Protein backbone atom coordinates (compact mmCIF):
# COMPACT_ATOMS: atom_id res chain seq x y z
CA UNK A 1 0.00 0.00 0.00
CA UNK A 2 1.62 3.31 -1.05
CA UNK A 3 2.31 6.04 1.49
CA UNK A 4 0.46 9.32 1.19
CA UNK A 5 2.18 12.34 -0.36
CA UNK A 6 3.05 13.67 3.11
CA UNK A 7 5.13 10.59 3.92
CA UNK A 8 4.40 7.31 5.65
CA UNK A 9 1.56 7.36 8.12
CA UNK A 10 1.27 5.42 11.33
CA UNK A 11 -1.78 3.31 11.98
CA UNK A 12 -3.93 4.56 14.88
CA UNK A 13 -2.84 1.69 17.15
CA UNK A 14 0.82 2.45 16.42
CA UNK A 15 0.26 6.14 17.27
CA UNK A 16 -1.39 5.18 20.54
CA UNK A 17 1.51 2.85 21.36
CA UNK A 18 3.97 5.58 20.43
CA UNK A 19 2.37 7.96 22.96
CA UNK A 20 2.62 5.39 25.74
CA UNK A 21 6.12 4.09 24.97
CA UNK A 22 7.41 7.57 24.12
CA UNK A 23 6.33 8.95 27.51
CA UNK A 24 7.73 5.89 29.32
CA UNK A 25 11.08 6.19 27.54
CA UNK A 26 11.43 9.94 28.10
CA UNK A 27 10.65 9.64 31.81
CA UNK A 28 12.93 6.62 32.32
CA UNK A 29 15.90 8.19 30.52
CA UNK A 30 15.41 11.57 32.21
CA UNK A 31 15.05 9.94 35.63
CA UNK A 32 18.17 7.80 35.38
CA UNK A 33 20.22 10.58 33.79
CA UNK A 34 19.30 13.18 36.44
CA UNK A 35 19.98 10.73 39.27
CA UNK A 36 23.40 9.91 37.82
CA UNK A 37 24.23 13.58 37.18
CA UNK A 38 23.23 14.88 40.62
CA UNK A 39 24.79 12.02 42.59
CA UNK A 40 28.00 12.43 40.56
CA UNK A 41 27.94 16.21 41.12
CA UNK A 42 27.52 15.69 44.86
CA UNK A 43 30.30 13.10 44.92
CA UNK A 44 28.12 10.30 46.30
CA UNK A 45 28.46 6.80 44.85
CA UNK A 46 25.29 4.88 45.78
CA UNK A 47 26.97 1.58 44.87
CA UNK A 48 29.44 2.08 47.72
CA UNK A 49 26.76 2.73 50.35
CA UNK A 50 26.61 0.18 53.16
CA UNK A 51 23.19 1.32 54.35
CA UNK A 52 20.22 3.22 52.94
CA UNK A 53 20.41 5.37 56.06
CA UNK A 54 22.79 8.35 55.79
CA UNK A 55 26.18 7.81 57.38
CA UNK A 56 27.54 11.23 58.21
CA UNK A 57 26.30 14.51 56.75
CA UNK A 58 24.00 14.32 53.72
CA UNK A 59 25.52 16.12 50.70
CA UNK A 60 23.39 19.18 49.84
CA UNK A 61 23.74 21.96 47.26
CA UNK A 62 21.41 24.96 46.98
CA UNK A 63 19.76 25.22 43.58
CA UNK A 64 17.29 28.07 44.10
CA UNK A 65 17.50 30.10 47.29
CA UNK A 66 16.79 28.21 50.49
CA UNK A 67 13.74 26.43 49.09
CA UNK A 68 15.25 24.02 46.51
CA UNK A 69 18.32 21.86 47.08
CA UNK A 70 20.04 18.88 45.50
CA UNK A 71 20.62 16.11 48.04
CA UNK A 72 21.98 12.58 47.75
CA UNK A 73 19.75 10.13 49.62
CA UNK A 74 18.91 6.47 49.27
CA UNK A 75 15.30 5.67 50.05
CA UNK A 76 14.69 2.01 50.87
CA UNK A 77 10.94 2.63 51.00
CA UNK A 78 8.38 3.92 48.54
CA UNK A 79 7.64 7.51 47.70
CA UNK A 80 8.44 9.81 50.65
CA UNK A 81 9.90 6.92 52.63
CA UNK A 82 6.68 4.94 53.08
CA UNK A 83 7.27 1.24 53.92
CA UNK A 84 10.97 1.90 54.51
CA UNK A 85 11.19 -1.11 56.82
CA UNK A 86 9.96 -3.53 54.12
CA UNK A 87 12.35 -3.30 51.13
CA UNK A 88 12.02 -7.01 50.27
CA UNK A 89 8.23 -6.68 49.98
CA UNK A 90 8.66 -3.63 47.75
CA UNK A 91 10.88 -5.61 45.37
CA UNK A 92 7.82 -7.77 44.70
CA UNK A 93 5.15 -5.06 44.83
CA UNK A 94 6.87 -2.65 42.41
CA UNK A 95 7.01 -5.13 39.49
CA UNK A 96 3.38 -6.08 40.20
CA UNK A 97 2.50 -2.39 39.83
CA UNK A 98 4.00 -2.53 36.33
CA UNK A 99 1.58 -5.37 35.49
CA UNK A 100 -1.31 -3.22 36.74
CA UNK A 101 -0.19 -0.44 34.37
CA UNK A 102 -0.43 -2.82 31.41
CA UNK A 103 -3.85 -4.07 32.54
CA UNK A 104 -5.09 -0.47 32.76
CA UNK A 105 -3.58 0.31 29.36
CA UNK A 106 -5.28 -2.68 27.72
CA UNK A 107 -8.70 -1.45 28.83
CA UNK A 108 -8.18 2.16 27.82
CA UNK A 109 -10.43 3.55 25.07
CA UNK A 110 -8.51 4.66 21.97
CA UNK A 111 -9.47 8.33 22.27
CA UNK A 112 -7.94 8.76 25.75
CA UNK A 113 -4.52 9.97 24.61
CA UNK A 114 -3.73 11.90 27.79
CA UNK A 115 -4.35 8.76 29.86
CA UNK A 116 -1.94 6.83 27.60
CA UNK A 117 0.75 9.47 28.12
CA UNK A 118 0.03 9.47 31.88
CA UNK A 119 0.33 5.67 32.09
CA UNK A 120 3.55 5.85 30.06
CA UNK A 121 4.95 8.40 32.50
CA UNK A 122 3.95 6.24 35.44
CA UNK A 123 5.61 3.22 33.81
CA UNK A 124 8.82 5.16 33.13
CA UNK A 125 8.91 6.36 36.74
CA UNK A 126 8.18 2.90 38.10
CA UNK A 127 10.94 1.35 35.99
CA UNK A 128 13.44 4.00 37.09
CA UNK A 129 12.71 3.31 40.74
CA UNK A 130 12.68 -0.47 40.21
CA UNK A 131 16.11 -0.22 38.59
CA UNK A 132 17.44 1.69 41.60
CA UNK A 133 15.89 -0.66 44.16
CA UNK A 134 17.58 -3.68 42.58
CA UNK A 135 20.91 -1.98 41.80
CA UNK A 136 21.40 -0.06 45.07
CA UNK A 137 20.24 -0.30 48.68
CA UNK A 138 17.40 2.08 47.86
CA UNK A 139 15.98 4.48 45.31
CA UNK A 140 18.13 7.54 44.62
CA UNK A 141 16.28 10.70 45.69
CA UNK A 142 17.89 14.05 44.97
CA UNK A 143 15.37 16.92 45.09
CA UNK A 144 14.59 18.58 48.39
CA UNK A 145 11.97 21.33 48.55
CA UNK A 146 11.46 23.46 51.65
CA UNK A 147 8.58 25.93 51.42
CA UNK A 148 8.32 26.38 55.20
CA UNK A 149 5.08 24.37 55.34
CA UNK A 150 4.82 22.98 58.90
CA UNK A 151 3.74 19.46 57.90
CA UNK A 152 6.60 19.08 55.41
CA UNK A 153 9.62 20.97 56.66
CA UNK A 154 11.33 20.10 54.39
CA UNK A 155 9.24 18.08 51.96
CA UNK A 156 10.64 14.53 51.71
CA UNK A 157 13.33 14.18 49.03
CA UNK A 158 12.12 12.86 45.67
CA UNK A 159 13.25 12.33 42.07
CA UNK A 160 11.99 12.63 38.49
CA UNK A 161 10.36 9.18 38.68
CA UNK A 162 8.34 10.16 41.76
CA UNK A 163 7.25 13.37 40.04
CA UNK A 164 6.17 11.52 36.88
CA UNK A 165 4.21 8.99 38.94
CA UNK A 166 2.42 11.74 40.88
CA UNK A 167 1.64 13.78 37.76
CA UNK A 168 0.49 10.66 35.91
CA UNK A 169 -1.84 9.63 38.73
CA UNK A 170 -3.22 13.19 38.90
CA UNK A 171 -3.88 13.23 35.13
CA UNK A 172 -5.65 9.86 35.36
CA UNK A 173 -7.75 11.04 38.33
CA UNK A 174 -8.72 14.28 36.59
CA UNK A 175 -9.61 12.34 33.44
CA UNK A 176 -11.80 9.96 35.45
CA UNK A 177 -13.56 12.86 37.19
CA UNK A 178 -14.06 14.63 33.86
CA UNK A 179 -15.45 11.53 32.16
CA UNK A 180 -17.69 10.83 35.17
CA UNK A 181 -19.03 14.38 35.06
CA UNK A 182 -19.55 14.07 31.29
CA UNK A 183 -21.48 10.80 31.76
CA UNK A 184 -23.73 12.38 34.42
CA UNK A 185 -24.63 15.31 32.16
CA UNK A 186 -25.41 12.97 29.23
CA UNK A 187 -27.45 10.47 31.29
CA UNK A 188 -30.55 12.68 31.82
CA UNK A 189 -30.66 13.56 28.12
CA UNK A 190 -30.70 9.87 27.18
CA UNK A 191 -33.68 9.13 29.47
ROBA-943017 format. One line per field, with one value per residue (C-alpha): residue number from 1; x, y, z; residue in one letter. Coordinates in steps of 0.5 Angstrom, whole numbers. Layout:
<rogus>
seq c(NUM; ...) .
u c(X; ...) .
v c(Y; ...) .
w c(Z; ...) .
type c(A; ...) .
</rogus>
This chain:
<rogus>
seq c(1; 2; 3; 4; 5; 6; 7; 8; 9; 10; 11; 12; 13; 14; 15; 16; 17; 18; 19; 20; 21; 22; 23; 24; 25; 26; 27; 28; 29; 30; 31; 32; 33; 34; 35; 36; 37; 38; 39; 40; 41; 42; 43; 44; 45; 46; 47; 48; 49; 50; 51; 52; 53; 54; 55; 56; 57; 58; 59; 60; 61; 62; 63; 64; 65; 66; 67; 68; 69; 70; 71; 72; 73; 74; 75; 76; 77; 78; 79; 80; 81; 82; 83; 84; 85; 86; 87; 88; 89; 90; 91; 92; 93; 94; 95; 96; 97; 98; 99; 100; 101; 102; 103; 104; 105; 106; 107; 108; 109; 110; 111; 112; 113; 114; 115; 116; 117; 118; 119; 120; 121; 122; 123; 124; 125; 126; 127; 128; 129; 130; 131; 132; 133; 134; 135; 136; 137; 138; 139; 140; 141; 142; 143; 144; 145; 146; 147; 148; 149; 150; 151; 152; 153; 154; 155; 156; 157; 158; 159; 160; 161; 162; 163; 164; 165; 166; 167; 168; 169; 170; 171; 172; 173; 174; 175; 176; 177; 178; 179; 180; 181; 182; 183; 184; 185; 186; 187; 188; 189; 190; 191) .
u c(0; 3; 5; 1; 4; 6; 10; 9; 3; 3; -4; -8; -6; 2; 1; -3; 3; 8; 5; 5; 12; 15; 13; 15; 22; 23; 21; 26; 32; 31; 30; 36; 40; 39; 40; 47; 48; 46; 50; 56; 56; 55; 61; 56; 57; 51; 54; 59; 54; 53; 46; 40; 41; 46; 52; 55; 53; 48; 51; 47; 47; 43; 40; 35; 35; 34; 27; 31; 37; 40; 41; 44; 39; 38; 31; 29; 22; 17; 15; 17; 20; 13; 15; 22; 22; 20; 25; 24; 16; 17; 22; 16; 10; 14; 14; 7; 5; 8; 3; -3; 0; -1; -8; -10; -7; -11; -17; -16; -21; -17; -19; -16; -9; -7; -9; -4; 1; 0; 1; 7; 10; 8; 11; 18; 18; 16; 22; 27; 25; 25; 32; 35; 32; 35; 42; 43; 40; 35; 32; 36; 33; 36; 31; 29; 24; 23; 17; 17; 10; 10; 7; 13; 19; 23; 18; 21; 27; 24; 27; 24; 21; 17; 15; 12; 8; 5; 3; 1; -4; -6; -8; -11; -15; -17; -19; -24; -27; -28; -31; -35; -38; -39; -43; -47; -49; -51; -55; -61; -61; -61; -67) .
v c(0; 7; 12; 19; 25; 27; 21; 15; 15; 11; 7; 9; 3; 5; 12; 10; 6; 11; 16; 11; 8; 15; 18; 12; 12; 20; 19; 13; 16; 23; 20; 16; 21; 26; 21; 20; 27; 30; 24; 25; 32; 31; 26; 21; 14; 10; 3; 4; 5; 0; 3; 6; 11; 17; 16; 22; 29; 29; 32; 38; 44; 50; 50; 56; 60; 56; 53; 48; 44; 38; 32; 25; 20; 13; 11; 4; 5; 8; 15; 20; 14; 10; 2; 4; -2; -7; -7; -14; -13; -7; -11; -16; -10; -5; -10; -12; -5; -5; -11; -6; -1; -6; -8; -1; 1; -5; -3; 4; 7; 9; 17; 18; 20; 24; 18; 14; 19; 19; 11; 12; 17; 12; 6; 10; 13; 6; 3; 8; 7; -1; 0; 3; -1; -7; -4; 0; -1; 4; 9; 15; 21; 28; 34; 37; 43; 47; 52; 53; 49; 46; 39; 38; 42; 40; 36; 29; 28; 26; 25; 25; 18; 20; 27; 23; 18; 23; 28; 21; 19; 26; 26; 20; 22; 29; 25; 20; 26; 29; 23; 22; 29; 28; 22; 25; 31; 26; 21; 25; 27; 20; 18) .
w c(0; -2; 3; 2; -1; 6; 8; 11; 16; 23; 24; 30; 34; 33; 35; 41; 43; 41; 46; 51; 50; 48; 55; 59; 55; 56; 64; 65; 61; 64; 71; 71; 68; 73; 79; 76; 74; 81; 85; 81; 82; 90; 90; 93; 90; 92; 90; 95; 101; 106; 109; 106; 112; 112; 115; 116; 113; 107; 101; 100; 95; 94; 87; 88; 95; 101; 98; 93; 94; 91; 96; 96; 99; 99; 100; 102; 102; 97; 95; 101; 105; 106; 108; 109; 114; 108; 102; 101; 100; 95; 91; 89; 90; 85; 79; 80; 80; 73; 71; 73; 69; 63; 65; 66; 59; 55; 58; 56; 50; 44; 45; 52; 49; 56; 60; 55; 56; 64; 64; 60; 65; 71; 68; 66; 73; 76; 72; 74; 81; 80; 77; 83; 88; 85; 84; 90; 97; 96; 91; 89; 91; 90; 90; 97; 97; 103; 103; 110; 111; 118; 116; 111; 113; 109; 104; 103; 98; 91; 84; 77; 77; 84; 80; 74; 78; 82; 76; 72; 77; 78; 70; 71; 77; 73; 67; 71; 74; 68; 64; 70; 70; 63; 64; 69; 64; 58; 63; 64; 56; 54; 59) .
type c(X; X; X; X; X; X; X; X; X; X; X; X; X; X; X; X; X; X; X; X; X; X; X; X; X; X; X; X; X; X; X; X; X; X; X; X; X; X; X; X; X; X; X; X; X; X; X; X; X; X; X; X; X; X; X; X; X; X; X; X; X; X; X; X; X; X; X; X; X; X; X; X; X; X; X; X; X; X; X; X; X; X; X; X; X; X; X; X; X; X; X; X; X; X; X; X; X; X; X; X; X; X; X; X; X; X; X; X; X; X; X; X; X; X; X; X; X; X; X; X; X; X; X; X; X; X; X; X; X; X; X; X; X; X; X; X; X; X; X; X; X; X; X; X; X; X; X; X; X; X; X; X; X; X; X; X; X; X; X; X; X; X; X; X; X; X; X; X; X; X; X; X; X; X; X; X; X; X; X; X; X; X; X; X; X; X; X; X; X; X; X) .
</rogus>
